[in-house]
Amino acid sequence: MSLLPSLSFELIRGTLKLSPLAFGLTLFSLLIPILVLVAWELQQRRYEAISPAGCRKLGLRMRSNLADQYSTKYSTRSEQGTAKDGSPLWRVKALFIYPIKSCCGVELGRGDIIRTGMKYDRQFSFAQEVTSLPSLEEQADGSHSVNSEWNSITQRTFPRLAKVETEIWVPDPTSPTFSPNAKFVKSEGCVVVRFPFSPDVDFSWEGLRAFVTILAAKISQRAEPTIQFCIPFNPTLERITQKKYRSEKMKIWTDMPEALNMGVEIPDDIKAKLKYCLGVSNPLTLFRIDTRKYREVFKCAPKKEEVGFQPIIGMADSYPLHIVNLASVRDVASRLPKGYYKEFNALRYRANIYITGPPAFSEDSWAKIRIGKCTYHTSCRTIRCKLPNVDPATGIRDRNEPETTMRKYRVIDGGSIKPCLGMQVTPLVKEQGEIKVGDEVEVLAHGEHFFLKI
């Protein structure tokens, strides 16, 4: 087998009837364009790695705190309190924020707690324009009109959103490039959005460039090449006016908040590739919650007269925060059909706060908890749809699991016919608090829960 490459070269050289020197020069001349393209690609990647002026990237610089989540020790219950060394037995295992609803999250070691949940969490959402056709009655009486609206999209219908990566870059006064007038410093930082896209390979110059791009992705251990764009986190009024953002209604379940349409921040060619990546055929855009028009939360959340303020959220489904007990995830994993998943990732449940220590599902009855120095109202159980069926690593949705298994024993809330896992939580802070990995989790009160849809 080792003779095949040399025989191939000899065959090519013999076919072309070239001397060894001429053949070597010909081969070298053919390699030059590839070498140039590789150099160009590496240069492009170097430029992409340069941070936005005056900012630093938020998030862990080490391996994930969930790296050992499959260990059996997280299935073992413990009593509330502290160990002999003073460390909490019930504690925060990992923290995540999801800047863009339903996209890949950012893991933190610590985070700020504000009224909308964790700072930077679920402030944006992709949306597609949906056109509704007139009813038969409207067509008959001639009063019909074609209506369209923007609908938030999630992994429920577009599982490839799991492959859209996000980074949060925040202003850093210690940065040598810091300036109060830097574009993204003025907007409280920026969000870098990155998604997989493989260009077409053919025998053209662009095709050769596409081949090198794919090769470079493989070398860097990425499954596919990626494309990225950058958006301001909290755009100034000047930028809103300059870019001509539109304030429009966007539908999230039955809610219709008014938000900022920031689609103009995404170049048209990149938007077309993003639509192809996600499988979206309708017009696509990106919305940011209007910070002057946060969505008020009622349903099972604490009342204003009880806590002194009305709970609010950005683009989250219903409540500011989501907590998941790792023992509960491991319980579900233990009941899945044998051999179904080699590893069942807790990130399928997209929690902000993952905790360890309590027995599985003990959180079902929590009413009020303390984490670190902050207290939280445990508002209701998290009702589960098909979203956890999506593998966060691949963006592929399974038709059955874990939903089928959960339906067998986790339909426990009188307000819903769907299975439950995790708790929806409202922070009882008027301004700002802090949470960090390792914080103690203490249950202050227990109570009954009944899920309210409206």
C-alpha positions in Angstrom: 0.0 0.0 0.0 2.9 2.4 0.8 4.0 2.2 -2.9 0.7 3.6 -4.2 1.4 7.4 -3.8 4.8 7.1 -5.5 3.4 4.9 -8.3 0.6 7.5 -8.8 3.1 10.4 -9.2 5.2 8.3 -11.6 2.1 7.5 -13.6 1.1 11.1 -13.8 4.7 12.2 -14.7 4.9 9.5 -17.3 1.6 10.4 -18.8 2.6 14.1 -19.1 6.1 13.0 -20.4 7.9 15.3 -18.0 11.4 15.1 -16.6 11.6 14.9 -12.8 12.7 18.5 -12.6 9.9 19.7 -14.9 7.3 17.6 -13.0 8.5 18.9 -9.7 8.1 22.5 -10.9 4.7 21.8 -12.4 3.5 20.2 -9.2 4.9 23.1 -7.1 3.1 25.6 -9.4 -0.2 23.8 -8.8 0.3 23.9 -5.1 1.0 27.7 -5.0 -2.7 28.7 -5.2 -3.6 26.2 -2.5 -0.8 27.5 -0.2 -1.9 31.1 -0.9 -5.5 30.3 0.0 -4.5 28.5 3.2 -2.4 31.5 4.2 -5.4 33.8 3.4 -7.8 31.6 5.4 -5.4 31.6 8.4 -5.1 35.4 8.2 -8.9 35.7 8.1 -9.2 33.6 11.2 -6.6 35.7 12.9 -8.6 38.8 12.2 -11.8 37.1 13.4 -10.1 36.3 16.7 -9.4 40.0 17.3 -11.7 41.3 20.0 -14.1 44.2 19.4 -12.4 47.4 20.3 -12.5 48.1 24.1 -14.2 44.9 25.0 -13.5 41.5 26.5 -15.3 38.2 26.1 -17.5 37.1 28.9 -17.5 33.4 30.0 -15.4 30.6 31.4 -11.8 30.2 30.3 -11.7 26.6 31.5 -13.5 23.3 30.8 -17.2 23.3 31.5 -18.5 22.8 35.0 -20.8 20.2 33.5 -17.9 18.2 32.1 -18.4 15.5 34.7 -22.2 15.7 34.7 -22.5 11.9 33.9 -20.9 10.9 37.1 -23.1 8.7 39.3 -22.2 10.9 42.3 -24.8 13.4 41.1 -27.5 10.9 41.4 -26.8 10.5 45.2 -29.0 12.5 47.5 -27.7 14.5 50.5 -29.3 16.5 53.3 -29.4 20.3 53.1 -26.5 21.9 54.9 -22.7 21.9 54.7 -20.0 19.3 54.7 -17.2 18.9 57.3 -15.0 21.2 55.3 -17.7 23.9 55.3 -18.6 23.5 51.6 -22.4 23.5 50.8 -23.9 20.1 50.1 -26.6 21.7 47.9 -24.9 24.1 45.6 -24.8 25.7 42.2 -23.0 23.4 39.7 -23.1 25.5 36.5 -24.5 28.8 35.2 -25.6 29.6 31.6 -27.0 32.5 29.8 -28.6 32.4 26.3 -28.3 35.8 24.7 -30.4 34.8 21.7 -33.5 32.7 22.5 -33.1 29.0 21.6 -29.5 29.4 20.4 -26.3 28.0 22.0 -25.6 29.4 25.5 -22.6 31.0 27.2 -21.3 29.4 30.4 -20.3 31.6 33.3 -18.5 31.2 36.5 -20.5 34.0 38.1 -23.3 36.3 36.9 -25.4 39.3 37.8 -29.0 38.8 38.8 -31.4 41.5 37.6 -35.2 41.7 37.5 -35.3 40.0 34.1 -33.2 37.1 35.3 -29.5 36.8 34.6 -28.0 39.8 32.9 -27.6 39.3 29.1 -30.0 36.3 29.1 -32.6 36.0 26.3 -32.6 39.6 25.2 -32.8 38.7 21.5 -34.8 36.3 19.4 -34.8 35.3 15.7 -38.2 35.6 14.1 -39.8 34.6 10.8 -42.5 36.5 9.0 -45.7 34.4 8.7 -48.5 35.3 6.4 -52.1 34.2 7.3 -54.6 33.5 4.6 -58.2 34.8 4.8 -60.9 32.5 6.1 -63.6 31.2 3.8 -66.1 33.6 5.3 -63.8 36.5 4.7 -63.3 35.4 1.1 -67.1 35.1 0.6 -68.0 38.6 1.8 -65.1 40.2 0.2 -63.6 41.6 3.4 -60.5 39.4 3.3 -57.0 40.8 3.5 -53.6 39.2 3.7 -52.0 39.7 7.2 -48.5 39.0 8.2 -46.8 38.9 11.6 -43.3 38.2 13.0 -43.2 34.9 15.0 -40.3 34.0 17.3 -38.6 30.8 16.2 -37.2 28.1 18.5 -35.6 24.7 18.4 -39.1 23.2 18.6 -39.5 23.8 14.9 -35.9 24.7 13.9 -33.6 22.4 15.8 -30.5 23.7 13.9 -30.7 26.8 16.2 -28.7 24.7 18.6 -25.8 25.1 16.3 -25.9 28.9 16.3 -23.1 30.0 18.7 -23.2 33.2 20.7 -20.5 35.2 22.5 -21.0 38.2 24.8 -18.3 40.9 24.7 -18.5 43.5 27.4 -16.7 46.9 27.8 -13.4 46.6 29.5 -11.7 49.9 30.7 -8.4 48.0 31.1 -8.3 47.1 27.4 -5.6 49.1 25.5 -8.2 49.7 22.8 -10.8 51.1 25.2 -12.5 54.3 24.5 -15.9 55.6 25.7 -16.7 56.4 22.1 -15.9 53.0 20.7 -18.8 51.6 18.8 -19.5 48.6 21.0 -18.5 50.3 24.3 -21.3 52.8 23.7 -23.8 49.9 23.3 -22.8 48.1 26.5 -20.9 45.5 24.5 -21.9 43.3 21.6 -23.1 39.8 20.7 -21.0 37.8 18.2 -23.1 35.3 16.4 -21.5 32.3 14.6 -23.2 29.6 12.6 -22.1 26.6 10.4 -22.1 27.0 6.6 -20.3 24.9 4.1 -19.7 26.7 0.7 -20.0 24.8 -2.6 -16.9 23.2 -3.9 -16.2 23.1 -7.7 -13.4 23.6 -10.1 -13.6 27.4 -10.1 -11.3 29.7 -8.0 -14.2 30.3 -5.6 -14.6 26.5 -5.4 -11.0 26.0 -4.6 -11.3 28.7 -1.9 -14.3 26.8 -0.5 -12.4 23.6 -0.4 -9.6 25.3 1.6 -12.2 26.8 4.0 -13.7 23.4 4.7 -10.2 21.9 5.1 -9.3 24.6 7.6 -12.4 23.8 9.6 -11.5 20.2 9.7 -8.0 21.0 10.9 -9.4 23.3 13.6 -11.6 20.4 14.7 -14.9 22.0 13.6 -17.4 19.9 11.8 -18.1 22.7 9.4 -16.8 26.1 8.4 -18.6 29.0 10.2 -19.8 32.5 9.3 -20.1 35.2 11.9 -21.6 38.6 12.4 -21.7 41.1 15.3 -24.6 43.1 16.7 -24.6 45.8 19.4 -26.0 44.5 22.7 -27.9 47.5 23.7 -27.9 49.9 20.8 -27.9 53.6 21.5 -30.6 56.0 20.2 -28.1 57.3 17.8 -27.5 53.9 16.3 -31.2 53.1 16.3 -31.9 56.2 14.3 -28.9 55.8 12.0 -29.7 52.1 11.2 -33.4 52.9 11.0 -34.5 50.1 13.3 -38.3 49.5 13.3 -40.3 49.0 16.5 -42.7 46.1 15.7 -44.8 43.5 17.3 -43.4 40.0 17.6 -45.3 36.9 18.7 -44.0 34.7 21.5 -46.6 32.0 22.2 -49.7 34.2 22.9 -47.7 37.3 23.9 -47.2 40.1 21.3 -44.4 42.3 22.8 -43.2 45.4 20.9 -39.5 45.0 20.2 -36.7 46.4 18.0 -36.3 44.8 14.6 -32.5 44.7 14.2 -32.5 42.8 10.9 -30.6 45.6 9.2 -27.5 44.6 11.3 -27.2 41.3 9.4 -25.8 41.7 5.9 -28.2 40.3 3.2 -25.8 37.6 2.0 -25.1 36.4 5.6 -28.9 36.4 6.3 -29.5 34.2 3.2 -26.8 31.7 4.4 -28.3 31.7 7.9 -31.7 30.9 6.5 -30.2 28.0 4.6 -28.4 26.8 7.7 -31.6 26.9 9.8 -34.0 25.7 7.2 -36.1 28.8 7.2 -37.9 29.7 4.0 -39.8 32.8 5.2 -38.3 36.2 5.7 -36.0 36.1 8.7 -34.9 38.9 11.1 -33.5 39.4 14.6 -35.4 41.2 17.4 -34.2 42.8 20.6 -36.5 43.4 23.5 -37.1 47.1 23.9 -35.6 48.0 27.3 -38.3 50.6 27.8 -41.0 47.9 27.2 -40.1 44.8 29.1 -42.8 42.1 29.2 -44.6 41.9 32.6 -45.0 38.5 34.1 -48.2 37.5 35.9 -49.6 33.9 36.0 -47.8 32.1 38.9 -45.2 34.9 39.5 -45.4 36.9 42.8 -47.8 39.8 42.8 -46.6 43.4 42.9 -48.3 44.1 46.2 -46.4 41.1 47.7 -42.9 42.0 46.6 -43.0 45.7 45.7 -42.5 45.3 41.9 -44.0 43.6 38.9 -41.7 40.8 37.6 -40.5 41.3 34.0 -38.7 39.3 31.3 -37.0 39.9 27.9 -37.5 37.2 25.3 -37.9 34.2 27.7 -41.0 32.1 27.3 -42.6 32.9 30.6 -40.4 33.6 33.7 -37.1 35.3 34.4 -35.0 32.2 35.4 -34.9 28.4 35.0 -33.4 26.0 37.5 -32.7 22.3 36.9 -31.6 19.7 39.5 -28.9 17.5 37.9 -30.2 14.5 39.9 -33.6 14.9 38.2 -31.9 14.8 34.7 -30.0 11.7 35.7 -33.2 10.0 36.9 -34.8 10.6 33.4 -31.6 9.3 31.8 -31.8 6.1 33.8 -35.3 5.4 32.5 -34.6 5.9 28.8 -34.8 2.8 26.6 -31.6 0.8 27.0 -28.8 1.9 24.6 -30.9 4.9 23.4 -28.4 7.6 24.3 -24.7 7.0 25.1 -24.8 10.2 27.1 -27.9 12.3 28.0 -26.8 15.9 28.1 -28.4 18.1 30.8 -28.1 21.1 28.4 -31.1 19.7 26.6 -33.2 21.4 29.3 -31.5 24.8 28.7 -31.5 25.9 32.4 -29.8 29.1 33.7 -28.9 27.4 37.0 -27.9 23.7 37.4 -27.7 22.5 41.0 -26.5 19.4 42.7 -27.3 17.8 46.1 -31.0 17.5 46.4 -32.7 14.2 45.6 -34.3 13.9 42.2 -37.5 16.0 41.8 -37.4 17.4 45.4 -37.6 20.8 43.7 -41.2 20.1 42.6 -42.5 21.4 45.9 -40.1 24.4 46.5 -41.8 27.7 47.0 -39.0 30.0 48.1 -35.2 29.4 48.0 -32.0 31.3 48.7 -28.9 30.9 46.5 -25.9 32.7 47.8 -27.1 36.0 49.1 -30.2 36.3 46.9 -33.7 35.0 47.5 -36.0 33.6 44.8 -39.7 32.9 44.4 -40.1 29.4 42.9 -43.0 30.3 40.7 -44.0 27.1 39.0 -42.8 23.8 37.4 -41.3 23.9 33.9 -43.7 22.3 31.5 -41.8 20.3 28.8 -42.5 20.2 25.1 -40.4 18.5 22.4 -37.4 20.9 22.7 -35.4 18.5 25.0 -35.6 16.0 22.2 -33.0 18.1 20.3 -29.3 17.1 20.8 -27.5 20.4 21.7 -24.3 19.1 20.2 -25.7 18.2 16.8 -28.9 20.1 16.4 -30.7 16.9 15.5 -34.2 16.3 17.0 -35.2 12.8 18.0 -38.9 11.9 17.3 -39.5 10.3 20.7 -37.1 10.7 23.5 -36.9 11.9 26.2 -40.5 13.2 25.8 -42.0 9.7 25.6 -40.2 8.5 28.8 -41.1 11.6 30.7 -44.8 11.3 29.8 -44.9 8.0 31.6 -44.1 9.4 35.0 -43.6 13.2 35.0 -47.1 14.4 34.1 -47.5 15.6 37.7 -49.0 19.2 37.5 -52.8 19.6 37.7 -52.5 22.6 35.4 -51.0 20.7 32.4 -51.1 17.4 30.6 -47.4 17.7 29.7 -44.4 16.3 31.6 -42.4 18.5 34.0 -38.8 18.9 34.8 -37.1 22.0 36.4 -38.6 25.1 38.0 -39.4 28.5 36.8 -38.0 31.1 39.2 -38.5 34.9 39.8 -35.6 36.7 41.5 -36.7 38.8 44.5 -34.2 41.6 43.8 -35.3 45.2 43.1 -32.0 46.3 41.5 -29.1 43.7 41.2 -27.7 40.7 42.9 -25.0 38.1 42.2 -24.8 34.4 41.7 -21.8 32.2 41.3 -20.8 28.5 40.9 -20.5 26.9 44.3 -23.1 29.1 46.0 -25.2 27.3 48.6 -28.8 26.4 47.7 -31.2 26.6 50.7 -34.9 25.9 50.6 -36.8 28.5 52.7 -40.4 27.3 52.1 -42.3 24.6 50.4 -45.7 24.8 48.8 -48.2 23.5 46.2 -47.9 24.3 42.5 -50.5 24.6 39.8 -49.4 25.6 36.3 -51.3 28.6 34.8 -51.1 29.1 31.0 -52.5 32.7 31.1 
